[in-house]
Amino acid sequence: SRQCRVCSNGHGLPRTYGPGSRQCRVCSNGHGLIRKYGLNLCRQCFGEYAADIGFKKYK
């Protein structure tokens, strides 16, 4: 059977909630997402871009 290209769940409807509906805005990875403050970055990309965004490491 054919799957919908836009749909991540394979049932013909786009996924609008749950872990499969979100991905990193930089690398499109779905694992280890930091969603706080609307960042939507995976932890690897957050470590790479944290200083550019304005986060400071105190330790």
SVG drawing of the C-alpha trace seen along z (x, -y; Angstrom):
<svg xmlns="http://www.w3.org/2000/svg" viewBox="-6 -37 39 39">
<polyline fill="none" stroke="black" stroke-width="0.4" points="0.0,0.0 1.1,-3.6 1.9,-6.0 1.2,-9.7 4.4,-11.6 3.4,-14.5 2.1,-12.1 4.6,-10.7 2.1,-8.2 1.2,-6.4 -2.5,-6.8 -3.2,-9.6 -3.4,-12.3 -0.6,-14.6 0.6,-14.2 -0.3,-17.3 0.7,-16.3 3.0,-13.9 6.7,-13.3 6.5,-12.5 5.1,-15.9 8.2,-17.9 11.7,-18.1 14.8,-20.2 14.6,-23.4 18.3,-23.0 18.9,-19.4 15.3,-17.9 16.3,-15.4 13.4,-14.2 15.4,-13.0 16.6,-15.0 14.5,-18.1 14.7,-21.2 11.3,-22.8 11.5,-25.2 11.1,-28.9 10.0,-27.7 13.6,-26.7 12.7,-23.4 16.4,-22.5 17.9,-19.0 20.5,-18.9 23.4,-18.7 22.4,-21.8 21.6,-23.6 25.2,-23.0 26.5,-24.3 24.3,-27.5 23.7,-28.2 26.3,-31.1 24.8,-32.6 21.3,-32.6 22.5,-34.2 22.8,-31.4 25.8,-31.5 27.6,-28.6 28.3,-29.4 30.4,-26.3"/>
</svg>
